Structure formats: structure tokens, C-alpha cells
Amino acid sequence: MLSRLAESLVPVVGRLTVTTDSDADLAEGSIIAANHSSLADPAVVLASLRRLGVEPVVLAAAGLWRIPVLGRALARDGHIPVYRRDARARDALDGAAEALARGRLVLIYGEGGIPLRRDAGEAAPEAFRSGLARLVDRTGAPVIPLGQAGSRRITSGSVTKQIAGLCTAPLRRPGLHVHVGAPVVLTGDVPNRTLHARAAVTDAWRKAAERLAERIALAA
């Protein structure tokens, strides 16, 4: 349901385009690793993946499950809550491993959160947490890097600025772009796998950001 809803709503607030590497392969049982820059980008990513025929299981902050309507939709669709700084945090990896074993694609944000920057510009993904690498270590699943750019033009900065951005987005309709890279196989120990995953997602993000070069001032 969330993928269908995202596909319907995202074109209202922005102009979404999607590209893929020539050897991109959204195979069953793969992990999709994306950069996280805005509250709006999960919808952008889900809408783009639905265009490509994919509806992944998403690892998301557990607090979303406390929102009445959204929480029920997340639970019904089989998405996975992530309890940060909680003993239940390991349950997310268990749920993700089970979903991969069933042939589902699992979407994970390696950074584990949204950057605190207040500007609306683009910047490379921040340091990744170890969860993605540990999931790969446990399952052996390939990682599909996904880069998205433009969502900070919808929501970024203070709460007031984010609300204003969302309300005016249908008038502005900023450019949004998602690029899906070729699968990568992570090797080595967890720190090396984490660095490799971040580098692959950064490359995909850069390709997405370059598509919007005329509209987005790239940060360092």
C-alpha cells in the first residue's frame, strides 16, 4: 500500500526521474542500500522502485509504528521497525534476514538517520552504521546501491521550514532523481564492508545529484 501511495503522491510534490546502471539487477533476496537526506526521501525511493516493479520491505524507525494509521499500514505490509539504542535493535536484523530468505528485497538506510544540516542542498552520505554490513555477513545477500537527490527541496531544516516546504512543493515541484547502481558483493570484515557499501551508495547518489545539477547546489 505504501508503495502505491508514494507512487501517487510524489508526482504531486516534485518531478521524479529514475535511471539505472546498465547492469543494475533488482534480484529477489537483495538488499537495497539508500542514502537518507530528508523525511521526504522514503516516499521518493518507494515511488521510484515501484516504477521499476519492486515493492521492498523497509527498515524504518520504530516510532513510526506509533502513528495510528501509518503504524497499521507498516505492520500490514510487513515492514520492519528499528529500535535504536534498545535491546530490541537486533530484532530488526532478524526480521530483515527472514524477509531476504523469503525472496523479498529489503530497503535499508545505512546512515541510520537524517543529517542535521539546515540547508536544502545536497551532500554526500554520512558515515554508515554497521547494521548493513552485519546483515550481509549474516545472509550473504548482494547489495544494490541506490542514490537519491532532490528530496531536501521538499523537506529540510527546522520543523517550520519543513512544513512550509511540504506545503509549497506542489507549486514548486522540485526536481527529484533516483539512480540505481549495479549490485555489489561486500567482502572483508564489518568495517571494510561498511566502507565499501557507503562508497557504492555515494557513487549512486553522485549520479543522481548530477542529473539535477542545474537545480541543486552540491555541498562538499
C-alpha positions in Angstrom: 0.0 0.0 0.0 2.8 2.4 0.9 4.5 1.9 -2.4 1.3 2.6 -4.3 0.6 5.7 -2.2 4.1 7.0 -2.7 3.7 6.5 -6.5 0.5 8.6 -6.4 1.7 11.4 -4.2 5.3 12.0 -5.2 4.4 13.4 -8.7 2.3 16.0 -6.9 5.2 17.4 -5.0 8.0 17.0 -7.5 9.2 15.9 -10.9 10.6 12.4 -10.4 13.0 10.8 -12.8 14.7 7.4 -12.4 17.8 5.9 -14.0 19.8 2.7 -13.6 23.2 1.4 -14.4 23.2 -0.9 -17.5 24.0 -3.9 -15.3 21.6 -3.0 -12.4 19.7 -6.0 -11.2 16.9 -5.8 -8.6 17.0 -9.6 -8.0 15.0 -11.2 -5.3 16.7 -11.6 -1.9 18.8 -8.5 -2.4 19.5 -5.6 0.0 18.8 -2.1 -1.4 21.0 0.4 0.4 20.0 4.1 0.0 21.2 7.5 1.2 19.0 9.2 3.7 18.8 13.0 3.5 15.2 14.1 4.2 11.9 13.0 5.7 10.6 13.0 2.1 13.1 10.6 0.6 11.5 7.3 1.7 8.4 8.2 -0.4 10.7 9.2 -3.3 12.6 6.0 -3.1 9.5 3.8 -2.8 7.8 5.6 -5.8 10.9 5.1 -8.0 11.3 1.4 -7.0 7.6 0.8 -7.8 8.3 2.3 -11.3 10.9 -0.4 -11.6 8.5 -3.1 -10.5 9.8 -3.5 -6.9 8.0 -3.1 -3.6 10.6 -3.7 -0.9 10.4 -4.4 2.8 11.6 -1.2 4.6 13.6 -1.0 7.8 12.4 2.2 9.5 12.4 4.0 12.8 10.1 2.2 15.3 8.5 5.5 16.3 6.6 5.4 13.0 4.6 2.4 14.2 3.1 4.6 17.0 1.3 6.8 14.4 -2.2 5.2 14.3 -2.9 4.9 10.5 0.7 4.7 9.4 1.6 2.2 12.0 -1.1 -0.2 10.9 -0.1 0.1 7.3 3.5 -0.5 8.1 2.7 -3.6 10.1 0.2 -4.9 7.5 2.8 -4.6 4.7 5.5 -6.4 6.7 7.9 -3.5 7.2 10.4 -3.8 10.0 10.7 -1.4 13.0 14.2 -0.4 14.1 14.5 0.3 17.8 17.6 2.4 18.2 19.6 2.2 21.4 17.3 -0.6 22.6 17.8 -4.3 23.4 15.3 -4.9 20.6 17.6 -3.4 18.0 18.8 -6.8 17.0 15.2 -7.9 16.1 15.4 -5.7 13.0 18.2 -7.8 11.6 16.3 -10.9 12.4 13.3 -9.6 10.5 15.4 -8.4 7.6 17.1 -11.8 7.3 13.8 -13.6 7.3 12.4 -11.3 4.6 15.5 -11.9 2.4 15.2 -15.6 2.9 11.6 -15.4 1.6 12.9 -13.6 -1.6 11.9 -10.1 -0.6 14.0 -7.1 -1.3 14.9 -5.2 1.8 15.5 -1.4 1.8 17.9 -0.1 4.4 19.3 3.3 5.2 23.0 2.8 6.0 23.4 6.1 7.8 20.6 5.2 10.2 19.2 8.8 10.3 18.8 12.1 8.6 21.6 14.7 8.7 21.2 17.7 10.9 22.1 20.2 8.2 19.6 23.0 7.9 20.2 23.9 4.3 18.4 22.3 1.3 21.5 21.4 -0.7 22.9 18.0 -1.5 25.9 16.4 0.3 27.5 13.0 0.2 26.1 10.3 2.5 27.3 10.5 6.1 29.1 7.6 7.8 27.2 4.3 7.7 26.4 2.3 10.8 27.4 -1.4 10.9 23.9 -2.9 10.6 24.0 -3.2 6.8 27.4 -4.9 6.9 26.3 -7.3 9.7 23.1 -8.2 7.7 25.3 -9.0 4.7 27.7 -11.0 6.9 24.7 -13.0 8.1 22.9 -13.6 4.9 25.4 -13.2 2.0 22.9 -11.1 0.2 24.1 -8.8 -2.6 23.8 -5.0 -2.0 22.1 -2.8 -4.6 23.3 0.9 -4.1 20.6 3.5 -4.6 21.2 7.2 -4.7 18.5 9.8 -4.4 18.8 13.6 -4.7 16.3 16.5 -4.5 14.2 15.4 -1.6 15.7 18.1 0.6 14.0 20.6 -1.7 10.7 19.3 -0.3 11.6 18.9 3.4 14.7 20.1 5.2 15.8 22.3 8.1 13.6 23.3 11.0 10.2 21.9 11.6 8.6 25.2 10.4 10.7 25.1 7.3 9.9 21.5 6.6 6.1 22.2 6.9 6.4 25.2 4.6 8.5 23.2 2.1 5.9 20.4 2.0 3.0 22.9 1.6 4.7 24.8 -1.2 6.2 21.8 -3.0 3.1 21.2 -5.2 3.6 24.7 -6.6 7.4 24.5 -6.9 7.6 20.8 -8.0 11.3 20.5 -7.5 13.3 18.0 -9.5 13.8 14.6 -7.9 16.1 11.9 -9.2 16.9 8.3 -8.2 19.7 6.3 -9.6 20.0 2.5 -9.0 23.5 1.1 -9.3 24.8 -2.4 -10.2 24.8 -4.9 -7.3 28.0 -5.1 -5.2 29.3 -8.0 -3.2 30.7 -6.8 0.1 33.8 -8.6 1.4 36.2 -8.4 4.3 35.4 -7.6 7.9 32.4 -5.5 9.0 34.3 -2.1 9.0 35.5 -2.8 5.4 32.1 -3.9 4.3 30.6 -0.8 5.8 33.1 1.5 3.9 32.5 -0.4 0.7 28.7 0.0 1.0 29.0 3.7 1.7 31.3 4.2 -1.3 28.8 2.4 -3.6 25.9 4.4 -2.4 27.9 7.6 -2.6 28.6 6.9 -6.3 24.9 6.3 -6.9 24.0 9.4 -5.1 26.5 11.4 -7.1 25.0 10.2 -10.4 21.5 11.2 -9.1 22.8 14.6 -8.0 24.5 15.3 -11.3 21.2 14.8 -13.0 19.9 17.8 -11.1 23.0 19.9 -11.3 21.1 22.9 -12.7 18.7 22.9 -9.7 20.8 21.7 -6.8 24.0 23.4 -5.4 26.2 20.4 -4.4 27.7 20.7 -0.9 31.2 19.5 -0.3 
